[in-house]
Amino acid sequence: MPRASPRTRRTRRSYPLVTSTDTTTEPSPTPPPARRGRRRLLLALAGLVVLLGALWVAGYALAGGRTPSEASVAGVDIGGLAPEEAERRVAEGLSARATAPLQVVVGGREDSLDPAAAGLSVDAAATVRATGTRSWDPVGIVRHLTGGEEVEPVVRVDDAALTAALEELAGRVAREPRDGGVAFDGARPVAVEPVTGVALDVERSAEVVERTYLRTDGPVELPARETQPAIDAADVEEALRTRAQPAVSAPVVLVSAGERFPVEPDVIAAATTLVPRDGELVLSVDGRRLKEAVHDDLDALEEEPQDASFRLEDGRPVVVPAVEGRAFSGRDLARAVTPALTRTGDERVAEVRTSVTQPDLTTAEARALGVTDELSSFTQDFPYAAYRVTNIGQAARTIDGTLLEPGETFSMNGTLGERTEANGYTTGTVISGGRYRQELGGGVSTITTAMWTAAFYAGLERVESKAHSLYISRYEAGLEATVSWPSLDLKFRNDTGKGVYIQAESGDDYVTITMFGTKRYDVTAESGPRANVRTPDTVYDTAADCTPQSGVDGFDITVTRVFRQGGEVVRREPITTSYNATDRIICGPRP
């Protein structure tokens, strides 16, 4: 506060009255020295404050919006950059690492994750912000201008994509637990160690991936759970000691019908396994395999059943009774042997029981088929030739004794099979493409003709039949048939309601087919005239395999099958056949 002028200051002191004509002003008093020092200090402090304020404002302005001067992100220098430039540099600098497959290890298995597919990426803007921004804090301003530090990248995570990628990874790296077991090396049981399974912990792995992405070099170990097998090492040891080793400790004796057959340990081992059941390993015997191994020893215990059949007595069919068989199955053998495997000494005995096996056709069933009457019999003659005797004889032996049950269809190809050397056939003359050629099975058409003619007169239903393309004079025109493997067949169906028994007999120049059953019809054939007669051409052939042949007219003919009962016609069935003209073949050049 300003001091009062001396002339206005009041005082209670009194002075002597002095009269003077001197008009000089009285000087002011000088301030004390302490007051002068305090004033200078205040002025200095004020100046310092102003200076510091100016520096503060200047530092803030100098820091601007840039990153700290020494800032870096995972080795990428972004010091002193504007945010946009720093973000660009972070994105470019981390691009290779951010997109490279993330190597992982799960339970010892190496694999990888595609960061993009797993929803992992770098948040460049958030990363730059993490380096620090300017503020009015003086210490922060100094640090911003003179320092900075390494920061970790800020990671953006798509939780759904990461979970999906980890679930896919879990499927690739999963290892199912494997039960322990016991195997046989020859007759020696050997332990098979169990294997612990591995399953990826997806939830915990997501946390690890998020935490280590772009922060860790090298493969990342992901957490997994162990899954234990149902059969562990203790179970294996117990099975080895109490089951496998006793099973092959000595032979097992099979007993049946008073006979004894020892089965050696190596045979037992070859047919025995230990399988898991209810948390333990139990013995399992492959009865089929064991039966095959001991078949020669036990062959006398089995007898095949024999079907009822027919034979001719005084030209009439009689039933030959069926014979029951005796057998044991692999299952029966396994059921008998398994309990004996863990026994010792004289108790290692297994009794094998046989069972009766029935024939496919019993005596009663055969009698019920009504095979009592001769339905038809037809003999086809042929010129002697060795190949014909062989091939027709082989076919006759195959056909002889065939029994057609009611509704069954006979197939010539199905019965004879392919005509091959392995099936008993040889090369002979056949008709192919309207010409005579040499092929396996030549002559089979002769017995085919006999079969169809016998079926025709037996009144059996025609399903498929085809005459020769060329007329052969030894056959009855329109009432013959041929076959070719596999495309051309002879088929007829037993529509009599009873059984049909077929007898086949052949000689050097004939084949006879006789059919027996229950006679319903008297069947006759009516042959019409030859129509549309076609004359042959003459062909000259210079081929090395040429076979000469005579020309034969071609023609059409209809043969009608007539069914009679009690002398009355009940049905007529016309069958029309067309024969091509047979060219005259001359081997050699045209004159």
C-alpha positions in Angstrom: 0.0 0.0 0.0 1.6 3.5 -0.9 3.0 5.4 1.9 1.5 8.8 3.1 3.4 12.0 2.1 5.4 13.4 5.1 3.6 16.5 4.8 0.2 14.9 5.3 1.4 12.5 8.1 0.1 13.6 11.5 2.1 13.5 14.7 1.4 14.3 18.3 4.9 15.6 18.9 5.3 19.4 19.4 8.3 21.5 18.3 9.3 25.0 18.9 8.0 27.5 16.5 10.8 28.5 14.1 10.4 31.4 11.7 12.4 31.2 8.5 12.3 32.6 5.1 14.1 29.4 3.5 11.7 27.8 1.1 13.7 24.5 0.3 11.7 21.2 0.4 12.6 18.7 3.1 14.1 15.4 1.6 12.2 11.9 2.0 13.5 9.3 4.3 15.6 6.2 2.6 13.9 2.7 2.9 15.7 0.1 5.0 18.1 -2.4 3.3 16.0 -5.6 4.1 13.0 -4.3 2.2 15.1 -3.7 -0.9 16.4 -7.4 -1.0 13.0 -8.9 -0.7 11.8 -6.9 -3.7 14.6 -8.1 -5.9 13.8 -11.8 -5.0 10.2 -11.4 -5.9 11.1 -9.9 -9.2 13.5 -12.8 -9.9 11.0 -15.5 -9.0 8.4 -13.9 -11.3 10.9 -13.9 -14.2 11.7 -17.6 -13.6 8.0 -18.5 -13.6 7.5 -16.6 -16.8 10.5 -18.4 -18.3 9.4 -21.9 -17.2 5.9 -21.2 -18.5 7.3 -20.2 -21.8 9.4 -23.4 -21.9 6.4 -25.5 -20.9 4.2 -24.0 -23.7 7.1 -24.3 -26.2 7.7 -28.0 -25.2 4.0 -28.8 -25.6 3.9 -27.1 -28.9 7.1 -28.8 -30.0 5.8 -32.3 -29.0 2.8 -31.7 -31.2 0.8 -34.8 -32.3 3.8 -37.0 -33.0 5.0 -40.2 -31.4 7.8 -40.2 -28.8 11.1 -39.8 -30.5 12.4 -43.3 -29.5 9.2 -45.2 -29.9 9.2 -48.6 -31.6 6.8 -51.6 -32.0 8.2 -55.1 -32.1 11.4 -53.8 -33.7 9.7 -51.3 -36.1 10.9 -47.7 -35.5 8.1 -45.2 -35.4 9.8 -42.4 -33.3 8.8 -38.8 -34.0 6.1 -39.7 -36.6 2.7 -38.3 -37.1 0.0 -40.9 -36.1 -1.0 -41.7 -39.7 2.5 -42.3 -40.8 3.3 -44.3 -37.7 0.2 -46.5 -38.3 1.3 -47.1 -41.9 4.8 -48.0 -40.8 3.4 -50.4 -38.2 1.1 -52.1 -40.7 3.9 -52.5 -43.3 6.6 -53.4 -40.8 4.6 -56.2 -39.2 2.8 -57.4 -42.3 5.1 -60.4 -43.0 5.0 -61.6 -39.3 1.3 -60.9 -38.9 0.3 -63.1 -41.9 2.9 -65.8 -41.5 1.5 -69.2 -40.2 1.6 -69.4 -36.4 3.5 -72.5 -35.5 2.0 -74.5 -32.7 2.7 -77.7 -30.8 0.0 -79.9 -29.3 1.0 -83.0 -27.4 4.2 -83.3 -29.3 2.6 -82.8 -32.7 3.5 -79.7 -34.7 1.0 -77.9 -36.8 0.1 -74.3 -37.7 -2.7 -71.7 -37.7 -3.4 -69.3 -40.5 -3.7 -65.9 -38.7 -6.2 -64.6 -41.2 -8.4 -67.6 -41.0 -8.1 -67.5 -37.2 -9.3 -63.9 -37.0 -5.9 -62.5 -35.8 -4.7 -59.1 -37.0 -2.7 -56.0 -35.9 -4.7 -53.0 -34.7 -2.2 -50.4 -36.0 -4.1 -47.3 -34.6 -4.4 -48.7 -31.1 -0.7 -49.8 -31.2 0.4 -46.2 -32.1 -1.7 -44.8 -29.3 -0.1 -47.2 -26.9 3.3 -45.4 -27.5 2.0 -42.3 -25.7 0.5 -38.9 -26.6 1.4 -35.3 -25.6 0.0 -33.9 -22.4 0.5 -30.8 -20.2 2.5 -32.9 -17.7 6.0 -31.4 -17.8 7.6 -34.8 -17.1 5.6 -36.4 -19.9 6.6 -33.6 -22.3 10.3 -34.1 -21.5 10.0 -37.9 -22.0 8.0 -37.4 -25.2 10.7 -35.2 -26.7 13.8 -37.1 -25.4 12.7 -40.7 -25.1 10.1 -43.4 -25.8 10.1 -47.2 -25.4 9.4 -50.5 -27.2 5.7 -51.4 -27.1 4.0 -54.7 -28.0 1.6 -54.7 -31.0 -2.1 -54.4 -30.1 -3.8 -57.5 -31.5 -7.4 -57.5 -32.9 -9.1 -60.9 -32.4 -12.3 -62.3 -34.0 -13.3 -64.7 -31.2 -15.7 -66.8 -33.4 -13.1 -67.2 -36.1 -10.3 -68.1 -33.6 -12.6 -70.7 -32.0 -13.5 -72.2 -35.4 -9.8 -72.4 -36.4 -8.8 -74.0 -33.1 -11.6 -76.6 -33.4 -10.4 -77.5 -36.9 -6.9 -77.8 -35.5 -8.2 -80.0 -32.7 -9.4 -82.4 -35.2 -6.0 -82.6 -36.9 -3.9 -83.0 -33.8 -6.2 -85.2 -31.8 -4.8 -88.6 -30.8 -7.3 -91.1 -29.8 -6.4 -93.3 -26.8 -5.4 -96.8 -27.8 -6.2 -99.7 -25.5 -3.4 -101.9 -24.4 -3.5 -105.4 -25.5 -1.8 -108.8 -25.8 -0.5 -110.2 -29.1 1.0 -113.6 -29.9 4.5 -113.9 -31.5 4.2 -117.5 -32.5 3.3 -119.2 -29.3 4.7 -116.4 -27.1 2.3 -113.7 -25.7 3.6 -110.2 -25.9 2.3 -107.1 -24.2 1.0 -104.2 -26.4 1.4 -101.0 -24.4 -1.5 -98.6 -24.2 -1.4 -95.1 -25.7 -2.7 -92.0 -23.9 -4.9 -89.8 -26.1 -4.5 -86.1 -26.6 -7.3 -83.5 -27.0 -6.8 -79.8 -27.6 -8.2 -77.5 -24.9 -9.8 -75.0 -27.3 -10.8 -72.4 -24.7 -7.4 -72.2 -23.0 -5.7 -72.4 -26.4 -7.5 -69.3 -27.5 -6.1 -67.4 -24.6 -2.6 -68.6 -25.3 -2.8 -67.7 -29.0 -4.1 -64.2 -28.3 -1.4 -63.7 -25.7 1.5 -64.9 -27.8 0.6 -63.8 -31.3 3.4 -61.5 -32.6 5.0 -61.6 -29.1 6.7 -65.0 -29.3 9.3 -66.5 -31.7 9.2 -70.2 -32.4 6.4 -72.7 -32.0 3.8 -72.1 -29.3 2.8 -74.9 -27.0 -1.0 -75.1 -26.7 -2.7 -76.6 -23.7 -4.2 -80.1 -24.2 -6.0 -82.7 -22.1 -4.9 -86.3 -21.9 -7.5 -89.0 -22.4 -6.9 -92.3 -20.9 -7.5 -95.7 -22.6 -10.0 -98.1 -21.3 -7.4 -100.8 -21.0 -4.3 -99.5 -19.2 -1.0 -101.1 -18.4 -2.3 -102.8 -15.3 -5.0 -104.5 -17.3 -2.5 -105.7 -19.8 -0.3 -107.1 -17.1 -3.2 -108.9 -15.5 -4.4 -110.4 -18.9 -0.9 -111.5 -19.8 -0.4 -113.3 -16.5 -3.9 -114.8 -15.9 -5.1 -115.5 -19.5 -2.6 -115.2 -22.3 0.3 -117.2 -20.8 -1.9 -120.0 -19.5 -3.7 -120.2 -22.9 -0.5 -121.4 -24.6 1.1 -123.1 -21.6 0.3 -126.7 -22.9 -1.8 -128.4 -25.6 -5.6 -128.6 -25.3 -7.1 -132.0 -26.0 -10.2 -132.2 -28.1 -12.5 -135.1 -27.3 -15.3 -136.3 -29.6 -16.9 -139.7 -30.3 -14.3 -141.4 -28.1 -11.4 -139.9 -30.0 -8.8 -137.5 -28.6 -7.1 -134.8 -30.7 -4.3 -132.6 -29.1 -4.1 -129.0 -30.3 -0.6 -127.6 -29.9 0.1 -124.1 -28.3 1.2 -122.6 -31.7 -2.2 -123.6 -33.2 -4.0 -122.2 -30.2 -2.1 -118.9 -30.5 -2.8 -118.5 -34.2 -6.5 -118.7 -33.6 -6.7 -116.8 -30.3 -6.8 -113.1 -29.5 -7.5 -111.0 -26.4 -10.2 -108.5 -26.9 -11.5 -105.7 -24.6 -14.7 -106.3 -22.9 -16.1 -104.4 -19.9 -12.7 -102.8 -19.1 -10.6 -106.0 -19.3 -9.0 -108.2 -21.9 -10.7 -111.6 -22.4 -9.8 -114.6 -24.6 -11.5 -114.9 -27.9 -11.1 -118.0 -30.1 -11.6 -117.7 -33.9 -13.5 -121.0 -34.2 -13.5 -121.0 -38.0 -9.7 -120.5 -38.1 -9.2 -123.2 -35.5 -11.4 -125.6 -37.3 -9.4 -125.1 -40.5 -6.2 -125.8 -38.6 -7.4 -129.1 -37.1 -9.6 -130.1 -40.1 -7.5 -133.0 -41.1 -7.5 -134.5 -37.6 -11.3 -134.0 -37.2 -12.4 -134.8 -40.7 -13.7 -138.2 -39.6 -16.1 -136.4 -37.2 -18.1 -134.8 -40.1 -20.2 -136.2 -42.8 -21.9 -134.2 -45.6 -25.6 -134.7 -45.9 -26.9 -136.3 -49.1 -30.0 -134.9 -50.8 -32.7 -137.2 -51.9 -32.3 -138.1 -55.6 -33.9 -140.2 -58.3 -32.8 -143.3 -60.2 -34.5 -145.4 -62.8 -35.7 -148.8 -62.1 -37.3 -150.6 -65.0 -37.4 -147.3 -66.8 -39.3 -145.5 -64.1 -38.0 -143.0 -61.6 -37.8 -143.9 -57.9 -36.7 -141.8 -55.0 -33.3 -142.5 -53.4 -33.7 -141.5 -49.8 -31.7 -138.6 -48.3 -29.0 -139.1 -45.8 -28.5 -136.8 -42.8 -25.0 -135.4 -42.1 -23.0 -134.8 -39.0 -21.0 -131.6 -38.4 -19.7 -129.2 -35.9 -19.3 -125.4 -36.4 -16.4 -123.2 -35.7 -18.6 -121.5 -33.1 -19.2 -124.9 -31.4 -15.4 -125.5 -31.4 -14.6 -122.1 -30.0 -17.3 -122.5 -27.3 -15.7 -125.8 -26.2 -12.1 -124.7 -26.3 -12.2 -121.3 -24.7 -12.8 -122.4 -21.1 -10.0 -125.0 -21.3 -7.4 -122.4 -22.2 -7.0 -121.2 -18.6 -7.0 -124.6 -17.0 -4.0 -126.7 -16.1 -2.8 -130.2 -16.4 -5.4 -132.9 -17.2 -8.2 -130.4 -17.1 -7.1 -128.9 -20.4 -9.8 -130.9 -22.2 -12.5 -129.7 -24.6 -15.4 -131.9 -25.6 -16.6 -131.2 -29.2 -20.2 -132.1 -29.8 -21.4 -132.7 -33.4 -24.9 -131.9 -34.6 -27.1 -133.5 -37.2 -27.2 -131.6 -40.5 -30.2 -131.9 -42.8 -30.0 -132.3 -46.6 -31.4 -129.5 -48.9 -33.9 -132.0 -50.3 -35.4 -134.5 -47.9 -36.9 -137.8 -48.8 -40.4 -136.5 -48.1 -39.8 -133.4 -50.2 -38.6 -135.5 -53.1 -41.6 -137.8 -53.0 -43.9 -134.8 -52.9 -42.5 -133.5 -56.2 -44.5 -136.2 -58.0 -41.7 -137.4 -60.3 -43.5 -140.5 -61.5 -44.2 -140.3 -65.2 -42.1 -140.0 -68.4 -43.0 -136.6 -69.9 -40.9 -136.9 -73.0 -37.8 -138.5 -74.5 -35.9 -137.3 -77.6 -32.8 -138.7 -79.3 -30.7 -136.5 -81.6 -28.2 -138.3 -83.9 -25.0 -136.7 -85.1 -22.1 -137.7 -87.4 -19.2 -139.1 -85.4 -16.4 -136.7 -84.6 -14.0 -136.9 -81.7 -14.8 -133.3 -80.7 -18.5 -134.0 -80.7 -18.1 -137.0 -78.5 -16.0 -135.0 -76.0 -18.2 -131.9 -75.9 -21.6 -133.5 -76.1 -20.5 -136.1 -73.5 -19.3 -133.4 -71.1 -22.5 -131.5 -71.4 -24.6 -134.7 -70.9 -22.7 -135.6 -67.7 -23.3 -132.1 -66.4 -27.1 -132.1 -67.2 -27.8 -135.7 -66.1 -29.7 -135.8 -62.8 -30.9 -132.2 -63.0 -34.0 -131.6 -60.9 -36.3 -128.6 -61.7 -38.5 -127.7 -58.8 -41.9 -126.2 -59.5 -41.5 -122.7 -61.1 -37.8 -123.1 -61.6 -36.2 -122.0 -64.9 -33.5 -124.1 -66.6 -30.7 -122.3 -68.3 -28.3 -124.1 -70.7 -25.5 -121.6 -70.2 -26.2 -121.4 -66.4 -25.9 -125.2 -66.2 -22.9 -125.9 -68.5 -21.0 -122.7 -67.7 -18.5 -121.3 -70.2 -17.1 -123.8 -72.6 -13.4 -123.9 -71.8 -10.7 -126.5 -71.6 -10.8 -126.2 -67.8 -14.5 -127.1 -67.9 -13.8 -130.2 -70.1 -14.4 -128.9 -73.6 -12.4 -129.0 -76.7 -12.3 -127.1 -80.1 -14.9 -128.0 -82.7 -17.0 -126.6 -85.6 -19.4 -123.9 -84.8 -21.5 -121.5 -87.0 -20.5 -117.9 -86.6 -21.6 -115.1 -88.9 -23.2 -117.5 -91.3 -20.0 -119.5 -91.8 -18.4 -122.6 -90.2 -15.5 -121.9 -87.9 -13.4 -123.6 -85.2 -14.1 -122.7 -81.5 -14.2 -124.3 -78.1 -17.4 -126.1 -77.4 -18.3 -127.0 -81.0 -21.1 -129.6 -81.1 -22.9 -128.4 -77.9 -25.7 -127.2 -80.1 -26.6 -130.8 -80.8 -27.4 -131.5 -77.1 -29.1 -128.1 -76.9 -31.4 -129.2 -79.7 -32.1 -132.4 -77.9 -32.9 -130.5 -74.6 -35.2 -128.0 -76.3 -37.1 -130.8 -78.3 -37.5 -132.8 -75.1 -38.8 -129.7 -73.2 -41.1 -128.9 -76.2 -42.8 -132.3 -76.0 -42.8 -132.3 -72.2 -45.0 -129.2 -72.4 -42.6 -126.9 -70.5 -42.9 -123.2 -70.9 -40.6 -121.7 -73.5 -38.6 -118.7 -72.1 -35.8 -118.3 -74.6 -34.7 -120.4 -77.6 -33.0 -119.5 -80.8 -32.6 -121.8 -83.8 -29.4 -121.9 -85.9 -29.1 -119.1 -88.4 -28.5 -121.7 -91.1 -30.6 -124.8 -91.7 -28.8 -128.0 -90.8 -30.4 -131.0 -92.4 -30.0 -133.5 -89.4 -32.2 -131.3 -87.3 -36.0 -131.0 -87.6 -36.7 -127.7 -89.2 -38.1 -125.1 -86.7 -37.6 -127.5 -83.8 -34.0 -127.1 -82.8 -31.9 -124.7 -80.8 -28.3 -123.4 -80.3 -26.4 -121.5 -77.7 -23.4 -119.2 -77.5 -21.5 -118.1 -74.4 -22.6 -115.8 -72.9 -25.1 -114.0 -75.1 -27.3 -116.7 -76.6 -29.1 -119.1 -74.2 -31.7 -121.8 -74.0 -34.2 -121.3 -71.2 -37.5 -123.1 -70.3 -39.6 -123.0 -67.1 -41.1 -125.8 -65.2 -44.7 -124.7 -65.1 -46.2 -128.1 -64.3 -46.7 -127.5 -60.6 -44.6 -130.6 -59.9 -40.9 -131.5 -60.1 -39.2 -132.4 -63.4 -36.2 -134.8 -63.4 -33.9 -134.8 -66.4 -31.8 -137.7 -67.5 -29.1 -137.3 -70.2 -27.2 -140.0 -72.0 -24.8 -139.8 -74.9 -22.7 -142.1 -77.1 -20.5 -141.7 -80.1 -23.2 -140.7 -82.5 -26.3 -139.8 -80.4 -27.6 -138.0 -77.3 -30.9 -138.7 -75.5 -32.7 -136.5 -73.2 -35.6 -137.9 -71.1 -37.8 -135.8 -68.8 -39.9 -137.2 -65.9 -42.6 -135.6 -63.8 -46.4 -135.6 -63.5 -47.9 -135.8 -67.0 -50.6 -133.2 -67.8 -50.7 -133.0 -71.5 -50.1 -135.0 -74.7 -48.0 -132.8 -76.8 -47.6 -133.0 -80.6 -46.0 -130.8 -83.3 -47.5 -129.6 -86.5 -44.9 -128.3 -89.1 -46.1 -125.9 -91.7 -44.6 -125.6 -95.3 -41.3 -123.9 -96.0 -42.1 -120.4 -97.2 -40.1 -117.5 -98.6 -37.3 -119.7 -99.9 -34.0 -117.9 -100.5 -31.2 -119.2 -102.7 -27.6 -119.0 -101.6 -24.7 -117.0 -103.1 -21.3 -118.3 -104.0 -18.4 -116.8 -102.1 -14.7 -117.2 -102.9 -12.4 -117.0 -99.9 -8.6 -116.9 -100.0 -8.1 -116.7 -96.2 -5.7 -119.3 -94.7 -8.4 -120.5 -92.3 -11.1 -120.8 -94.9 -13.5 -123.8 -94.5 -15.4 -124.8 -97.6 -19.2 -125.3 -97.3 -22.1 -126.2 -99.5 -24.9 -123.8 -100.2 -28.3 -124.4 -98.6 -31.6 -122.6 -99.3 -32.9 -120.3 -96.6 -36.6 -120.3 -95.7 -39.3 -119.6 -93.1 -41.2 -122.2 -91.2 -43.8 -122.3 -88.5 -44.0 -125.3 -86.1 -47.1 -125.4 -83.8 -47.0 -127.1 -80.4 -50.4 -128.7 -79.7 -51.5 -129.4 -76.1 -54.2 -132.1 -75.6 -56.0 -133.3 -72.5 -58.3 -136.3 -72.7 -57.9 -136.2 -76.5 -59.1 -132.6 -76.7 -56.9 -129.7 -77.9 -56.6 -127.2 -75.1 -53.9 -124.9 -76.5 -51.9 -124.3 -79.6 -48.6 -122.5 -79.6 -47.1 -121.5 -83.0 -43.3 -120.9 -83.2 -41.9 -119.3 -86.4 -38.3 -119.7 -87.4 -36.4 -118.0 -90.3 -33.3 -119.6 -91.8 -30.8 -117.6 -93.8 -29.5 -119.0 -97.0 -26.2 -120.7 -96.5 -23.6 -119.3 -98.9 -21.5 -121.7 -101.0 -18.0 -121.1 -99.8 -15.1 -121.9 -102.2 -11.6 -121.6 -100.7 -9.5 -119.9 -103.3 -9.5 -117.0 -105.8 -12.4 -116.4 -108.1 -11.6 -118.1 -111.5 
